[in-house]
Amino acid sequence: MGRKLQSKQMSKKRNQKEGNKFIQQKRKELSNLVDKVLKLTSIFQATGTVTKSWEHHLQIEAIIKEIINIEAPLTKNEQSQRKLYLEKYVSWLHDNGAQFDGVDICDFDGYELGLKATKEFTEGSLILTVPHKVIMSEKDARDSELSTFIKIDPLLQNMPNITLALFLLLEKSNPDSFWKPYIEFLPEKYSTVLYFTSEELAELRPSPVLESSLKLYNSIARQYAYFYNKIHTLDLPVLNNLKEIFTFENYRWAVSTVMTRLNNIQLEDRPTTAFIPLWDMCNHEHGKITTDYNKELNRGECYALRDFQPDDQIFIFYGARPNADLFLHNGFVYPKNQHDSLSLALGVSSSDPLREAKLGLLTKLGLAGITHYNLYKTSNPISAELLAFIRIFNMNQEELTEWSGQSVPGELVSAGGAGAAVDARAYAYLLTRCRLVRAAYKDAGDAGDADTSLHRNNIKLLKKCEVQILDNAIEYLRNVLEKLPTAEKA
């Protein structure tokens, strides 16, 4: 009996030794891959074209896939049945003072989970309140054991959203976390571009959002590599607690949670980044801001955006944000977005013989450093900044000299301020540019196909909205040119 027990103990020790050797080998392999990610993301930041950025993205993505495979045993997917935690989550909210009488959490087609009215709410009436106690903020992070890391890390000191993401991971790894019911009920994954495959990202072409998506993915990959090295080299107790949970998959999840649920509230007379449970279950609809933090009552408050009847989904307004921003950071597209816009990359060529004069005039208007201008989804899609740029870009030497003589040539941003001749060239130039961009989209496709994935459906919706902006701008420019006395028909 004694020999068998001794044999088992020796076998156990041998297995532990082999396991430790395996872990050490994997850690070494991970460290090498992480160093490659740091190097590649640095090169990415120095590239100047989307084509080069795409090539670097494919290299970064390939390494990230290797990292995800190695870290798979450390990435636990415990939230695959999210609805199982609903009752516990609702009880936790009630027990801690949240008030939401007449509100249920339900599934909605096209939205997944949202808030449903079970009674009538008139516009402007109070729908729910969330006490400060259940709000998770960057202040909680600064007051936690994470503070020792925050004090020595410049990235965390200057980026509260990243601080909140790390704090979320720390609380997720804590079985006794006060916020455990909230964290358990969070989505398992998101529809942000951080979860897109390269094949899906490629379908964004020719949308300018492709470049933004590559930059975002690169930034998060670089952050992961940066914190991985910090966590595994610095001797801080809190970092030991993060070692087992800090994987790329988990960091991507935490960052996406922040991006899709981030709120800025006034705490201690300063804006504070925070998660507001229940409030963050509301989906987006056009309207006005009807959410606020009541400092006197120390709670978040949500008021009715409009009248809501029983069984209606309760919406809030996320703010005046274009679909490019909603797509990137929230993982959805809002087709009825009245604040939508399309970014055009415009600039003065280094080979332009009038470059210095044009840049000088742009500098006077504060536009010298701007490389992207927006077309809007409005009756007049051209912003004052874009109007000034296309006028200056299309001026001849004599016109540039004349306008440069003014201290602040403010008329360049007003209708008709540059004269019919300049405007004719400017509007014709922009019309040609819009037509070229529009032609690159070809057929934007019909969104909402039954066999289309959520990612691809969002891509189709985004491009369809961008095409509508271009078509509207083209029609507007044609009408303007027809009314100009010296216009050349385009």
Secondary structure, 3 states (H helix, E strand, C coil): CHHHHHHHHHHHHHHHHHHHHHHHHHHHHHHHHHHHHHHHHHHHHHCCCHHHHHHHHHHHHHHHHHHHHHHHHHCCCCCCCHHHHHHHHHHHHHHCCCECCCEEEEEECCCEEEEEECCCECCCCEEEEEEHHHCEEHHHHHCCCCHHHHCCCHHHHHCHHHHHHHHHHHHHCCCCCCCHHHHHCCCCCCCCHHHCCHHHHHCCCCCCHHHHHHHHHHHHHHHHHHHHHHHCCCCCHHHHHHHCCCCHHHHHHHHHHHHHHCEEEEECCEEEEEECCCHHHCEECCCCCCEEEECCCCEEEEECCCCECCCCEEEECCCCCCHHHHHHHHCCCCCCCCCCEEEEECCCCCCCCCHHHHHHHHHHCCCCCCCEEEEECCCCCECHHHHHHHHHHCCCHHHHHHHHCCCCCHHHHCCCCCCHHHHHHHHHHHHHHHHHHHHHHCCCCCCCCCCCCHHHHHHHHHHHHHHHHHHHHHHHHHHHHHHCCCCCCC
